[in-house]
Amino acid sequence: MEEVILMQAPKMVKKILKTIDMIIDWGVGPSCRAGMMKKLHGYDLYEILVDFNKIFFRILCVLKDGVLYLLSAFCKKSPNTPDREIDTALKRAKQLNTLLAFH
């Protein structure tokens, strides 16, 4: 996922990293109220929202024991989150649950 973020234009990368830092500082609840992220309806996933020059960059993540795990990053052109990205994030969340169960 780091590759996907770093492939963006430098100003977009800066905005993505700043948004993630703000979410870490503020927490999930205040970040959702501020419009930086939202809970995906019907899933245990959150979507981080970064818009820059009509480019809509999204990061799907999950909150486990107060830690936000980033699962999938992508650009999108429509208001709907692509099913393939949700499926990817859900698979990675399942793998994460397995890893966390062993720690």
MODELLER restraints for C-alpha pairs under 7 A, 6 or more apart:
rsr = mdl.restraints
at = mdl.atoms
rsr.add(forms.Gaussian(group=physical.xy_distance, feature=features.Distance(at['CA:1:A'], at['CA:72:A']), mean=6.17, stdev=0.5))
rsr.add(forms.Gaussian(group=physical.xy_distance, feature=features.Distance(at['CA:1:A'], at['CA:73:A']), mean=5.94, stdev=0.5))
rsr.add(forms.Gaussian(group=physical.xy_distance, feature=features.Distance(at['CA:4:A'], at['CA:73:A']), mean=6.49, stdev=0.5))
rsr.add(forms.Gaussian(group=physical.xy_distance, feature=features.Distance(at['CA:5:A'], at['CA:13:A']), mean=6.30, stdev=0.5))
rsr.add(forms.Gaussian(group=physical.xy_distance, feature=features.Distance(at['CA:6:A'], at['CA:13:A']), mean=6.26, stdev=0.5))
rsr.add(forms.Gaussian(group=physical.xy_distance, feature=features.Distance(at['CA:12:A'], at['CA:52:A']), mean=6.49, stdev=0.5))
rsr.add(forms.Gaussian(group=physical.xy_distance, feature=features.Distance(at['CA:16:A'], at['CA:50:A']), mean=6.23, stdev=0.5))
rsr.add(forms.Gaussian(group=physical.xy_distance, feature=features.Distance(at['CA:23:A'], at['CA:31:A']), mean=5.66, stdev=0.5))
rsr.add(forms.Gaussian(group=physical.xy_distance, feature=features.Distance(at['CA:31:A'], at['CA:37:A']), mean=6.02, stdev=0.5))
rsr.add(forms.Gaussian(group=physical.xy_distance, feature=features.Distance(at['CA:32:A'], at['CA:38:A']), mean=5.23, stdev=0.5))
rsr.add(forms.Gaussian(group=physical.xy_distance, feature=features.Distance(at['CA:36:A'], at['CA:48:A']), mean=5.99, stdev=0.5))
rsr.add(forms.Gaussian(group=physical.xy_distance, feature=features.Distance(at['CA:36:A'], at['CA:49:A']), mean=5.37, stdev=0.5))
rsr.add(forms.Gaussian(group=physical.xy_distance, feature=features.Distance(at['CA:37:A'], at['CA:46:A']), mean=6.69, stdev=0.5))
rsr.add(forms.Gaussian(group=physical.xy_distance, feature=features.Distance(at['CA:37:A'], at['CA:47:A']), mean=5.35, stdev=0.5))
rsr.add(forms.Gaussian(group=physical.xy_distance, feature=features.Distance(at['CA:37:A'], at['CA:48:A']), mean=4.17, stdev=0.5))
rsr.add(forms.Gaussian(group=physical.xy_distance, feature=features.Distance(at['CA:37:A'], at['CA:49:A']), mean=5.34, stdev=0.5))
rsr.add(forms.Gaussian(group=physical.xy_distance, feature=features.Distance(at['CA:38:A'], at['CA:46:A']), mean=5.51, stdev=0.5))
rsr.add(forms.Gaussian(group=physical.xy_distance, feature=features.Distance(at['CA:38:A'], at['CA:47:A']), mean=5.34, stdev=0.5))
rsr.add(forms.Gaussian(group=physical.xy_distance, feature=features.Distance(at['CA:38:A'], at['CA:48:A']), mean=6.68, stdev=0.5))
rsr.add(forms.Gaussian(group=physical.xy_distance, feature=features.Distance(at['CA:39:A'], at['CA:45:A']), mean=6.09, stdev=0.5))
rsr.add(forms.Gaussian(group=physical.xy_distance, feature=features.Distance(at['CA:39:A'], at['CA:46:A']), mean=4.36, stdev=0.5))
rsr.add(forms.Gaussian(group=physical.xy_distance, feature=features.Distance(at['CA:39:A'], at['CA:47:A']), mean=6.31, stdev=0.5))
rsr.add(forms.Gaussian(group=physical.xy_distance, feature=features.Distance(at['CA:40:A'], at['CA:46:A']), mean=5.52, stdev=0.5))
rsr.add(forms.Gaussian(group=physical.xy_distance, feature=features.Distance(at['CA:40:A'], at['CA:47:A']), mean=6.59, stdev=0.5))
rsr.add(forms.Gaussian(group=physical.xy_distance, feature=features.Distance(at['CA:44:A'], at['CA:62:A']), mean=6.59, stdev=0.5))
rsr.add(forms.Gaussian(group=physical.xy_distance, feature=features.Distance(at['CA:45:A'], at['CA:60:A']), mean=6.55, stdev=0.5))
rsr.add(forms.Gaussian(group=physical.xy_distance, feature=features.Distance(at['CA:45:A'], at['CA:61:A']), mean=5.66, stdev=0.5))
rsr.add(forms.Gaussian(group=physical.xy_distance, feature=features.Distance(at['CA:45:A'], at['CA:62:A']), mean=4.95, stdev=0.5))
rsr.add(forms.Gaussian(group=physical.xy_distance, feature=features.Distance(at['CA:46:A'], at['CA:60:A']), mean=5.69, stdev=0.5))
rsr.add(forms.Gaussian(group=physical.xy_distance, feature=features.Distance(at['CA:46:A'], at['CA:61:A']), mean=5.20, stdev=0.5))
rsr.add(forms.Gaussian(group=physical.xy_distance, feature=features.Distance(at['CA:46:A'], at['CA:62:A']), mean=5.96, stdev=0.5))
rsr.add(forms.Gaussian(group=physical.xy_distance, feature=features.Distance(at['CA:47:A'], at['CA:58:A']), mean=6.39, stdev=0.5))
rsr.add(forms.Gaussian(group=physical.xy_distance, feature=features.Distance(at['CA:47:A'], at['CA:59:A']), mean=5.58, stdev=0.5))
rsr.add(forms.Gaussian(group=physical.xy_distance, feature=features.Distance(at['CA:47:A'], at['CA:60:A']), mean=4.59, stdev=0.5))
rsr.add(forms.Gaussian(group=physical.xy_distance, feature=features.Distance(at['CA:47:A'], at['CA:61:A']), mean=6.30, stdev=0.5))
rsr.add(forms.Gaussian(group=physical.xy_distance, feature=features.Distance(at['CA:48:A'], at['CA:58:A']), mean=5.54, stdev=0.5))
rsr.add(forms.Gaussian(group=physical.xy_distance, feature=features.Distance(at['CA:48:A'], at['CA:59:A']), mean=5.00, stdev=0.5))
rsr.add(forms.Gaussian(group=physical.xy_distance, feature=features.Distance(at['CA:48:A'], at['CA:60:A']), mean=6.36, stdev=0.5))
rsr.add(forms.Gaussian(group=physical.xy_distance, feature=features.Distance(at['CA:49:A'], at['CA:57:A']), mean=6.44, stdev=0.5))
rsr.add(forms.Gaussian(group=physical.xy_distance, feature=features.Distance(at['CA:49:A'], at['CA:58:A']), mean=5.21, stdev=0.5))
rsr.add(forms.Gaussian(group=physical.xy_distance, feature=features.Distance(at['CA:50:A'], at['CA:56:A']), mean=6.09, stdev=0.5))
rsr.add(forms.Gaussian(group=physical.xy_distance, feature=features.Distance(at['CA:50:A'], at['CA:57:A']), mean=5.12, stdev=0.5))
rsr.add(forms.Gaussian(group=physical.xy_distance, feature=features.Distance(at['CA:50:A'], at['CA:58:A']), mean=6.18, stdev=0.5))
rsr.add(forms.Gaussian(group=physical.xy_distance, feature=features.Distance(at['CA:51:A'], at['CA:57:A']), mean=6.06, stdev=0.5))
rsr.add(forms.Gaussian(group=physical.xy_distance, feature=features.Distance(at['CA:56:A'], at['CA:75:A']), mean=5.51, stdev=0.5))
rsr.add(forms.Gaussian(group=physical.xy_distance, feature=features.Distance(at['CA:56:A'], at['CA:76:A']), mean=5.50, stdev=0.5))
rsr.add(forms.Gaussian(group=physical.xy_distance, feature=features.Distance(at['CA:56:A'], at['CA:77:A']), mean=6.57, stdev=0.5))
rsr.add(forms.Gaussian(group=physical.xy_distance, feature=features.Distance(at['CA:57:A'], at['CA:74:A']), mean=5.80, stdev=0.5))
rsr.add(forms.Gaussian(group=physical.xy_distance, feature=features.Distance(at['CA:57:A'], at['CA:75:A']), mean=4.30, stdev=0.5))
rsr.add(forms.Gaussian(group=physical.xy_distance, feature=features.Distance(at['CA:57:A'], at['CA:76:A']), mean=6.37, stdev=0.5))
rsr.add(forms.Gaussian(group=physical.xy_distance, feature=features.Distance(at['CA:58:A'], at['CA:73:A']), mean=5.65, stdev=0.5))
rsr.add(forms.Gaussian(group=physical.xy_distance, feature=features.Distance(at['CA:58:A'], at['CA:74:A']), mean=5.43, stdev=0.5))
rsr.add(forms.Gaussian(group=physical.xy_distance, feature=features.Distance(at['CA:58:A'], at['CA:75:A']), mean=6.00, stdev=0.5))
rsr.add(forms.Gaussian(group=physical.xy_distance, feature=features.Distance(at['CA:59:A'], at['CA:70:A']), mean=6.77, stdev=0.5))
rsr.add(forms.Gaussian(group=physical.xy_distance, feature=features.Distance(at['CA:59:A'], at['CA:72:A']), mean=5.52, stdev=0.5))
rsr.add(forms.Gaussian(group=physical.xy_distance, feature=features.Distance(at['CA:59:A'], at['CA:73:A']), mean=4.28, stdev=0.5))
rsr.add(forms.Gaussian(group=physical.xy_distance, feature=features.Distance(at['CA:59:A'], at['CA:74:A']), mean=6.53, stdev=0.5))
rsr.add(forms.Gaussian(group=physical.xy_distance, feature=features.Distance(at['CA:60:A'], at['CA:70:A']), mean=6.19, stdev=0.5))
rsr.add(forms.Gaussian(group=physical.xy_distance, feature=features.Distance(at['CA:60:A'], at['CA:71:A']), mean=5.58, stdev=0.5))
rsr.add(forms.Gaussian(group=physical.xy_distance, feature=features.Distance(at['CA:60:A'], at['CA:72:A']), mean=5.09, stdev=0.5))
rsr.add(forms.Gaussian(group=physical.xy_distance, feature=features.Distance(at['CA:60:A'], at['CA:73:A']), mean=6.38, stdev=0.5))
rsr.add(forms.Gaussian(group=physical.xy_distance, feature=features.Distance(at['CA:60:A'], at['CA:89:A']), mean=6.46, stdev=0.5))
rsr.add(forms.Gaussian(group=physical.xy_distance, feature=features.Distance(at['CA:61:A'], at['CA:68:A']), mean=6.55, stdev=0.5))
rsr.add(forms.Gaussian(group=physical.xy_distance, feature=features.Distance(at['CA:61:A'], at['CA:69:A']), mean=5.38, stdev=0.5))
rsr.add(forms.Gaussian(group=physical.xy_distance, feature=features.Distance(at['CA:61:A'], at['CA:70:A']), mean=4.34, stdev=0.5))
rsr.add(forms.Gaussian(group=physical.xy_distance, feature=features.Distance(at['CA:61:A'], at['CA:71:A']), mean=5.06, stdev=0.5))
rsr.add(forms.Gaussian(group=physical.xy_distance, feature=features.Distance(at['CA:61:A'], at['CA:72:A']), mean=6.98, stdev=0.5))
rsr.add(forms.Gaussian(group=physical.xy_distance, feature=features.Distance(at['CA:62:A'], at['CA:68:A']), mean=5.72, stdev=0.5))
rsr.add(forms.Gaussian(group=physical.xy_distance, feature=features.Distance(at['CA:62:A'], at['CA:69:A']), mean=5.35, stdev=0.5))
rsr.add(forms.Gaussian(group=physical.xy_distance, feature=features.Distance(at['CA:62:A'], at['CA:70:A']), mean=6.76, stdev=0.5))
rsr.add(forms.Gaussian(group=physical.xy_distance, feature=features.Distance(at['CA:63:A'], at['CA:69:A']), mean=6.30, stdev=0.5))
rsr.add(forms.Gaussian(group=physical.xy_distance, feature=features.Distance(at['CA:71:A'], at['CA:89:A']), mean=5.25, stdev=0.5))
rsr.add(forms.Gaussian(group=physical.xy_distance, feature=features.Distance(at['CA:71:A'], at['CA:92:A']), mean=6.22, stdev=0.5))
rsr.add(forms.Gaussian(group=physical.xy_distance, feature=features.Distance(at['CA:72:A'], at['CA:85:A']), mean=6.84, stdev=0.5))
rsr.add(forms.Gaussian(group=physical.xy_distance, feature=features.Distance(at['CA:72:A'], at['CA:88:A']), mean=6.95, stdev=0.5))
rsr.add(forms.Gaussian(group=physical.xy_distance, feature=features.Distance(at['CA:72:A'], at['CA:89:A']), mean=5.63, stdev=0.5))
